[in-house]
Amino acid sequence: MRILSSLAIALLWCCFLSPAHAQSFSCYPTNWWVGMTTNRVQLMIRNTGASIDIQKVSLQYPGVRVEKLHRTPNPHYLLLDLVIEPGAKAGNVPITLNSKGKSLTIQWPLHNRRGGNGKDYARGVGSEDFISLLITDRFANGDPANDRIPGMRDQSLNRDSIYHRHGGDFQGIINHLDYFRSLGVTALWLLPVQENNMPNRTEHGYAITDHYTIDPRFGGEAGYLKLGDSLRKHNMKLILDAVYNHMGLYHFLAQDPPAPDWLHQWPAFTQTNSREQTLFDPYAAPSEHKKMVNGWFVKEMPDFNHSNPFMATFLTQHLIWYVEKFGVDAIRVDTYTYNDPVFSNACNEQLLREFPRLTLFGESKVNGVLNQAYYTQNNLDLPFKSNMPGTLDFQCLQNGIIPALMEPVGWMSGVYKLYNTLSQDMVYKNPMNNVLLLDSHDDNRFFSEVKEDVRKHEIAFQWLLTCRGIPQMYYGSEVLMKGLNNPDGWLRQDFPGGWEGDKKNAFTGEGLNADERRVQQLVQQLGRYRLGSSALKKGKMMHYVPENGVYAYFRYDDNQTVMCIMNTSEHKQAIDFRKYTERVNGFQQATNVITNEKLALDQAAEIPAMKMWVLELSR
């Protein structure tokens, strides 16, 4: 929790509370800015030491006024609706709380905005980007001094345990930004960075215990600001992992809620049924719908009640605060299908009103393309229409590239499933906003998924970096990190070279075997090629029905045409370029962008078994 004195919020005088109680006041949001489109702010004042017995609130500051005061059933809280007029100036806003002739004045900071909305921050990510997903605790330790923080519940520090903390931090990431650039990566998505003061399993960050505090074991607020500044200097972007379905059990809103209805309450612990169909199934029982949205993930993660307007405002404001405070460029929303859809739309709308170029994409781990499309902007004629611009494209993973490489070639199996999934893109308003992935912190490492077949792993990366949408790589997959989701800790091991004394170092290449180096070099080559490829970044896509396990698709625009051919069979296959006349007509030659091998388009070619070519066509 952030104490007001640490934010230069002075408690000037207090007679109706003891000095000890006075020092326990906190405000959320901890500050705001002048010139914001969101100029109405609901300020939560919390006192953990005693009740807030207030008869009157007064505020004397040009351009700022109190519109309404809300009392909560829990007397530790007071909610103030503030209006910040367009002409207001930056400064400390004195808010005086009056009780029985005595008063307390709080200085609440009002800052100038950072410049460059949509240009220098809140820039969004698009198909021109290449995202890398990181677990901060498991990537690199740049500052061992913050590995343990006195007073925090989880004091574990043991790299030999998949469940303990390992010491990675923001400085470790900053130290290796050149490595990401060598891969062609343009944006970093970090798992949640907010305080996670839980007793154990804090490496993932999804059990937030204070929305306005950056976890000090990562480097705190100063470290996160430094990371954002460093990314901008490298022409890279910052993606925030937002969690507004649930929080950690030790969050003050769980331990001391303003009112019981800020959380979803059940007579006994009730877990979500995780069935997204209940939100749109015309035959769904209302009780099943309720269990999906209102049920808790686990006992340690209480579920927010988005239909409570105060709770909804708290969550929306904190996201706006993060974008403006830290210069966030895009937001990935965790467990998006479990959130109240009406709240989600309202939150998205307010974020995009404040930051028009900001990008949002949700985690919609569902069953089928139609189900996935329901949770993003789509062309479906339904009573509810999502305004979420993009989604993590689990369908192209689970019903696409995995069966393409792991199932035998058949009429309805193998690579045909990838073709079939992509052919359903007509349901999305803009499928280029979908984020493609091979693996993540919750999914099997792709190298393990394909039974450690390097050939298949190479095909998958070539597909990831050439198909429509926004490619996202999970840290370490480029050097064949392994792990099955049994349990999930095996998916979240340390990046080789991130700790002093590591025998294997992916940053320098020391200790990597031949396969690891080869795949890493493949990603570096294709990732950097993609940076300069207009067709792969923004071009249209055309594909052909697979035959004999061979799937061909083109990315093209007025300036460039790239042909991608994958042979998913265990036999070499003949390629007759004349079959693809709509796209090869007028071109004479194809150059393999990885090997630089030249192929004449008027001659037949032969692609080896389990191989992919990425070819740039020339006249």
N, C-alpha and C positions, 0 to 999 in steps of 0.2 A: 504494500500500500504506500502511496506517496503522501507524506505529511506536508501540510501547507507551508510550514516554516522552511522546508527544503526547496520550495518553489518561490521563495521570497514573498509569501503571503503572510502578512504580519497580523498577529492578534493584538490589536492595540489596547484593548481594555476589557476586562470581564469581571463582573461581580456575582453574576448568577450561576457561574460554574467555578469549580476550584481550578487552580493553575494546572494541576495534573490533567484534569479533564480538558482544559482549553487546548493543550498541546495535541489532542487526539482528533481535531477537526481535519477533514479532508473534503476536497471538492472534485467533482467529476462533471464535465471535462475539466482538466486542470488549468486550461486556458482556452481562449478563442482568438479570432482574428477580425480585424476591421476589413470591410470591403468584401465580405463573403456573401454569396447568394443565400446561403443558409444563415440568415441574420436573426433568427429566433432560436435561442438556445435554452434547453431545459437543464438548469444547474442543480446537481444533486449535492447537498451539504450533509455530511455524515459526521456524527460524533460517537465514538465508540465508548466513551467514558460515562456518559450520562444522557438523559433525555434532553431534547432541544425544546425548551418551553418558550416559544416565541409568540408574542401578541402582534408584532408589527415588524415589517422589513422596510427599510428606507435606503434609497440609493441616490446620491447626488453626483452625477457624472454626465457631462454633455453628450447627448446622442445615445445614451443607454438608459433603459428604464425597466422596472419590474412590471410585468403585465399581469402575473397571477402567482399566488402562493398556494402550494399543495401540501397538505399534511398527510402523512402516511400512518397506518395503524401502528407501525413500529416507531416510537418517539425518537429513535436515534437518527431519523432522517427528516430532511426538509427539501422540497423541490421548488425551485423558483423558475418561472418562465420569464426569460429576459429577452428584450428586443434591442438589437444593436442597429441604430439608424445609419444610413449611408454616409453621413457626415462625421460619424464618430472617429476620434483619434485614438491611436495606440496609447496605452498607459495602464496603470493599476486602478481598477474600478473598486471603490470602497463600498462594500455592502454591509450595512449596519443592521444587526438583529437586536430588537428591543424586547425586553421582558420586565414588566413591573417596574418601569422607571429606570432600569439599568440597561446597558447596551454592550454589544461586542461588534467590532468592525473587522471585516475580512477584506484584504486587498486581493482582488482576482485579476490576473494579468490578461490584458487585451493587446495582442501583437499586430504588427504589420504583416501582411501576407508575404510568403516567399514569391519571387517573381517567376514568370515563365510558365503559367498554367497551360498545359498541353504542348509546350515546346521544350522546357527544361525538366519538367516532372509531369506526372499524370499524362504521359505520352501514349499510353496503351501499348499492347503488344499485338502483332499481326502475323500474317503468313510470311512476312519478310524476316521474322525473328527465329531464333533457335534457343529454346529454354533449357536450362539445366536445373534439375530439382536436387536440393541439398538437405541433409539433416545436419544442422550446424554442429551439434555435439559430436558427430561422427566424421566430419570432413577433415579438419586440421586444427591443431592446437597452437595458436599464435601467442597466447599469453597464459602460461601456467599459473600465474598469480590469481586468476579468477576461477580456477578449477573447483574450489570449494568456497562457499560463502557462509561465514558464521551466522547461525540463527535460522538458516533454511532447513527444512525438514529432511531433504534428501542429501545426505553427506557422503553418498557412495562415490567412489572414484576407482574403477577397476576395469581396465581394458580387456581383461580375460573373461568378463561377464557380458553377455548380450543384453542384460537387463539394467546394468549400472551405468552411471555417467562415465564418459571417457575424456571430457575436457575440451572438446572442440569449441571454437568461438569465432566471433566476427573477424578478429584480427587474422586468424588462420585463413579465412576466405580472402581477405584483402591481400594477404601475402602472395596469393596464387591467382590473381585475376588475369595475369598474362597467360596462364595455362588455359583458362576458358577461352580467351581470344584465339589461342592456337587451334582450338577445336571449332571455331566459328560461332561459338555461343555468344548470344547478344543479350540474354536476360537470365537472372537468377531468381528462382522461386525457393525460398527457405520455408521449412515447416515452421509453425507458429513460434514467434520470438518473444511473446509476452511472458511475464512471470508465471512459472509453473511450480508453485511451492507445495507440491504434493509429497507424500512420504517415499514414493518409489515410482519407477517407470516414468521418469520425467524427461527422458531423452527425446521423446517425440513432440512434446509441447502442446498436445491437444486438450489438456486439462488445465486451462488458464485459470489463475487465481487472482489476477488483478489486470484488468484490461488496459490500464493506463501506466503500467510499469513494464519496461523491457527487462527480461531476465538478466540479472547481474552476472550470472555465470557465462553469459555470452559476451559481456562487455557493456551491458546496460544501455541507457539512452545515448550516451556519448559514442559508444561503439557502433550503434545502429546508424546514427547520423553520419559517422565517418564512413561506414560501409556504403551508404547511399551516395555520399559525395565522391567516393572512390569509383563507384560504378559509373557515375556520370562523366568523370574524367576519362574513363575507358570507353565512353560511348556505349555503355551497357545500361540495362534497365533493372528495376527492383520490383519484384512481385510479392505482395503480402498474402499470406495464408490466413484467411479470416474464418473464425469459428463462431457462428451465432446460433447453433443448434443447442449447444450445451456448454458447461464450464466445469472446472474442477470442484470437487466437494469442499475444498478448503477456501474457496472464493468467499469474500465477505457477503456477497449476495445470497450464497447458500447457507452460510453459518448464521447470518443475521439479516434476513431479507426484509425489505421495507414493508412487504405484505405477503401473505402466503401465496397469493395468486400471481406473483412474479414468476413462479415456477409451476410446471405441471405437477399436480399433486394426485397421488393415488392412495387408496387405503393400505396397500402393500406394494412393494417394489414391482413395477410392471415394465418389462422390457419391450421396446418397439418390435413389431413383427417384421420389419424390414421389407415390407411388400408395397412397393411404389404403386402397383396396380390399383390399390384401394383409393387412390386420389382421382382416378379417371374411369375406373371400371363401372359401367352402367348398372351392374348387378351387385356392387359391393355393399356389404352391410355397414351402416354408420359406425358401429362399434369397432370394426376393423380399420376404418379410416382413422378413427380417434387413436387407436393403438399405434398405428404407423407414425402419426405426427406427434402425439403427446407422450408416447412411451419413451423411457430412458434408454440410452445406449447401454450403460453399465451403472452399477450402484455408485461408482465413484464420479460419475458425470451427470449431475442434475440437469434437467431439460428446461430450457427457457420457454416461457409462455408468451409467444409473440402477439397474442390477442390482447394482452395488457398493454395499453398505449404508452405507459411509462417505461416498461421494459423495452418495447420496440424503439422508443426514442433513444434510450441509453445505448442500444446496440448500433443504431444508425449513426448517431453522433460520434461514437468512438471510431467508426470506419472513416468518416470524413476527417476527423482529427488526425488519424494516422497518415492519410494521403497528404494533407497539408503540412503536418509536422515533419515527416521524414522524406517527403518527395517520392512517395510510392507511385509507380507507373501503371500497375495492374493489380487486380485482386482475384485470387482463386478462392472460391467459397467451399469450405469443407462440408461434407454430408448434406449437400444441397437438397436432395430429395426428401429429407426428414424435416425441413423447415416448413412453416406455414406459408403456402404459396402467395397468399395475399400480402403478407408482410414482406416476403422476398421481393415481389414486384415493387412495392412502395420503397423499400430500401434501395434497390437498384436505380429506381427513378430519381431519388434524391441525390445519390452519388453522381449519376451522369448529368444531372442538372448543374451540380457544382463543378464537375470535372468532365466536360463533354467528350474529351478524347481518351478518358480512362477506359481500360478494358476489364471486363469481368467474365470469368468462366467458372462453371460449377462442377463439383464432383457429383456426377449422376451415374452411379454404378448400378445399372438396372438390367432388365431382361428384354432385349430387342430394340431395334432402331426406333420404332414408334414410341416406345416408352422413354427412350433417351430424348427424342425430339420434343416430348411434352414439356421438358424442363428447360428448354431454350427457345429462342425465337423460331417459329415454325410456320408452315403453310397449312396446318391442320385447322379444320372448321370445328372448333371446340368452344364450350362456354368459357373456359379459362384459357387465357393466352399469356404465356410467359414472356417477359421482356428481357430475360437473361441473354446477352449477346452470343455467348459461346458455351461449350461444354467440353469436359474431358471425354475423348472419344473412345470409351471402353468397348464400344461395339466393333470398331475397326481393329481392336486388339483381340478380344475374346472370340468374336465371330468373323475375324478377318485374318490378320497376319499369323496368329497362332495355328489355326487349322490349315492355313495355306502351306505352312511348313511342316506340320506334324501329322496331318491326315493323308491317307493315300489318295492319289488322284482318282476322282470319280465324277459322275454326272452331277451329283449334288454335294460333293465333299471336296476337301483339299482347297486348292487355290480358288475354286469356284465360289467358296464362301466369302472370300475377300472381295471378289468381283461383285457378288450379289449384295453385300453390305454397302459397298460404295455406290452401287446403282440406285440405292434408296435415298440418296442425298436430296432428292426432290422434296423431301418432307421438311428440310431445314431452310430457313430464310437465307442463311449464308453459311454453307458448310466450311468455307475458308476460315471461319472463326473457331472451328472445332480444333481442340488440342490433341494431337496424336501422341501416343506413348507406347513403349514396349514393356515397361515395368515401373514400379513405384515402391514407396515404403510399405504398401499394403499388399503388393502382388509379387508373385514369384519373380526372382531375378530371371531375366530373359534367357541368359545362358543356361541356367538350370532348367527353365521351361522347355528348351529345345534339346535337353539331354546332353548338354555340353558339346554340341555339334557346331564347330566354328564356322562351317560353311553357311549354316542356317542363320547364325548370328550375324554374319556379314550381309546376307540378303536382307535381314530385318532392318539393319541400320541404313542400307541403301534405300529401302522402301520408305523408312521414316523421314529421310531427308529429301525425298523427291515427290511424295504423294501430296495431294491437296491438304491444306490446313496448316497448323502451327506445330512444328516438331518439338517434342519435349523428351529430354534424355535424363535418366536417373543416374546420379553420380556413380562412377565406377563401372558402369556397364560397358564403357568404351575400353576397359582393360579386363573384361571377362570376370567381374566379380560375380560370385555365385551365392545362392541362398533360396531355400524353399520356405513357404509361409507355414512352418510347422515347428516351432512357433514363429511369430513375426519378428522376433529379435534377430533371426538369421538373415533377414532382409536388410538389416540396418548396421552392417559391420563397418569398420573404419576404412577410409580411403587410404590405400597404400602410399606412404610417404608423408602423411599428414602429421606424424609425430616423430620427434627426434629419435634416432636410433632404429627406425623401421628398416628392415632388411630389403624390403621391396619398396621402390619409390616410383610411382607413376609420373611424377613431375619431371624427373630426370631420366627415367627409363631404366635405372639401376635395378637389377633383380627381376625384371619382367622377362617372361619366356617368349619364345618366338611368336606364338599365337597371340599373346597379349599385345606385343608390340605391333603386330600386323593389323589387328583390329583397331588399335589406337590410331595408327597411321591412316587407316581407311577413313575413320571419322574425321580426322584432321584434314585430310585432302578434300573429302566431299563437303564437310562443313564450311571450309574456306571457299571452295568453289561456289557453294550456294550463296555466299555473301555477294558475289558478283553476277549471279544468274537471275536475270529478270523473269525468265520463264518459271523457274522453281519458286521464286518468291511471290510472284503475283499473277503468274500466267494461268490460262485456262487448262482444263484437263479433258482428254479424250482417251477412252480405253476400249479394248477389244475383248470379245468373249474368249476365255482361256481354251486352249486346245492342247491335249496331251501334257497337261501340267505347265504349259507356257502361257504366261500372262504378260501382255504388253500394254503400256499406257504412255501417253505423251503429255508433256507440259509445254505450253507454247504461248507466245504473244507475237506481236508484230516484229520483234527484234531477234527472237531466239526460239529454237525448237529443240527440246530434249526428249529423247526416246528412252524408255525404261523397259527392259525385258527381263523377267525372272523365269528361270526354269526350275520348277519345284519338284520335278521328277528325278528319279535316280538313274536316268539315262540321258545321254546327249541328245539334243534335238536340233533338227534343221530349221533355219530361219529364212523364210522367203520375204524380203522386205516389200515386195510388190503387194502383199496382202494388205498393207497399211497405207494404201495409195492416198487416202484423204490427207494424210499428214506428211508422207515422205515425197509426195509429188513436187518436183522442182529441185529437190536436193540430190547431190551426187555422192556425198561421203558422210560417214559417221565416225566420230572420234570418241574413244572410250575415255571418259574424264578421269578415271583412276589410273589406267595403264598407258594412256596416250596411243593405244593401238588404233589403226585406221581400218575401216571397213568400207568397201565399195557397195553402194546401195543397189546397184544393178546386178550384183552377184549374190548367190546363196551363201549363207554363213552357218556355222554350227556352234551352238552354245553348249558348254559342258553341263553335266548333271549337277543339280543343286548349285546354280550359279546365277548371278544377276549382272547385267550390263547397264550402265548409265552412259548414254551416247548423245553427244551434241552433234546435230546435223549441220552440214554446210553445203553450199551450192557449188 
